[in-house]
Amino acid sequence: MSHGPRSGLAAVSSALLAMSRHLEVRDVLKTIVASARELLDAQYAALGVPDDHGGFAQFVVDGVSEEQWKAIGPLPRQHGILAAMLHEARAERLADVRKDPRFEGWPSAHPDLVDFLGLPIRDGDEVIGALFLANKNCPKPEGGCGFTQDDEELLGILAQHAAIALTNARLYERSRELTIAEERSRLAHELHDAVSQKLFSLRLTAQAAARLVDRDPSRAKGELQQVAALAAEAADELRSAVVELRPAALDEDGLVATLRTQVQVLDRAHSARVTFTARGMKALPASQEEAVLRVAQEALHNALRHSGADHVDVTLDRHGGGAVLRVTDDGGGFDPMTVRRAGRHLGLVSMRDRTSGAGGTLTVESAPGKGTTIEMEVPGG
């Protein structure tokens, strides 16, 4: 191998640890490719996840600049050597990939690949990806491949662990999709209960005003004022629901900007004063940022709908490599133990599950008449 026994073991360990740190599929793919290229000292590395239509659902490269990747054009199809790895499910180690009879060429902007090592990534009998390296950074034997049998075995070990990491990431994303579906169902139920009741009241009040216009204009005016108030409340309910359904994109705006925007909207939509402060924050892993956002939304929902608070304060502070979120209100408070025994959770189960899934801890401090503080701490990446 190109590494000594000690450095080789350390490099494999580092690669496996790096893969285990990520939950998003795209992050896992990038880590696998970067780890493989570094581990085997290759100029290029790539990993393709096949779709069901002869192409690739995802294709990640390392060693190619973003400009060069854009110039190459569309993702490759499943043909040539890639097809062989996917369909025949065996390793391919070639001295010159261009001279292989299965080689079908590549776009003009594609880098020139020579020696080649590739193998499938398998989950049981299913091939879930093709991982390959090209252009080993070492002197090549005359007419031979720079990649050795030891390299092939090492990449095989990496591919086995990559299969586990990729499968776990897929399961995580599917579970998150289910969670999102459950949240939408909950929001639809809340919209039906809250908004439809206000609209029903609005209709009855408008009918009463119409009957009073001629015989008691003063009372009719009062009823119409009530119509305006009910319409405003219904609009507030809808606005709050839209904020939950369509938060600003974390990938584009980041956690701090997303939370600040949502707090500003809620401050305008509710009679309570809602404030936000962030101190010293740095970006967190994507899964943690989403968990923090959702816990903040749930805590704000409880404070604004159930506590009767005049002021709700949201703070987000850097803590080591991670962060601490606090949502504090001056509302009526509650006894957490009584709530638990009564089977009413006020979203606490959901918040604890999200926090646990992000590797963090959740603390709830509350008492009747003394407000509530929800504190969530996540460790960072």
Number of C-alpha atoms within 10 A of each C-alpha: 14 16 14 9 10 8 12 16 12 14 18 18 12 13 22 19 11 15 22 17 14 21 23 19 19 15 17 22 27 18 21 27 25 20 22 27 22 15 22 25 20 23 16 24 27 23 26 27 18 21 14 7 9 12 17 17 12 15 19 19 21 23 15 15 10 11 8 12 17 11 13 16 12 9 14 15 15 19 16 14 21 24 17 19 23 25 13 11 18 13 20 17 22 19 21 17 21 17 11 12 9 14 13 11 10 13 11 10 12 14 14 12 16 17 21 24 27 25 25 28 28 20 15 8 7 11 18 18 27 25 30 26 27 27 22 23 14 12 8 14 9 8 9 12 21 25 26 16 12 12 19 19 13 17 25 18 13 22 21 14 19 27 20 16 23 26 18 18 21 17 15 17 16 12 12 13 12 12 14 13 12 12 14 15 12 12 16 13 12 14 17 12 11 15 20 13 14 21 16 12 16 21 15 14 20 19 15 15 23 15 12 16 15 10 9 11 14 12 14 21 15 12 22 19 15 17 22 14 14 21 18 14 18 19 15 18 19 15 15 17 17 12 16 18 13 8 15 17 12 16 11 9 12 17 24 20 15 17 26 17 17 20 23 14 16 22 18 12 19 16 13 17 18 24 16 19 13 16 12 9 17 15 16 19 17 19 18 25 20 19 21 25 19 19 26 25 20 17 24 22 18 17 28 22 11 13 19 17 21 15 17 25 18 23 19 24 17 19 17 11 13 19 24 21 22 23 24 23 29 18 21 17 21 17 13 19 10 11 13 13 9 9 8 12 15 17 13 21 12 15 24 18 16 22 21 15 14 22 13 21 18 20 12 14 15 18 14 12 13 14 20 27 22 21 21 24 22 25 18 21 12
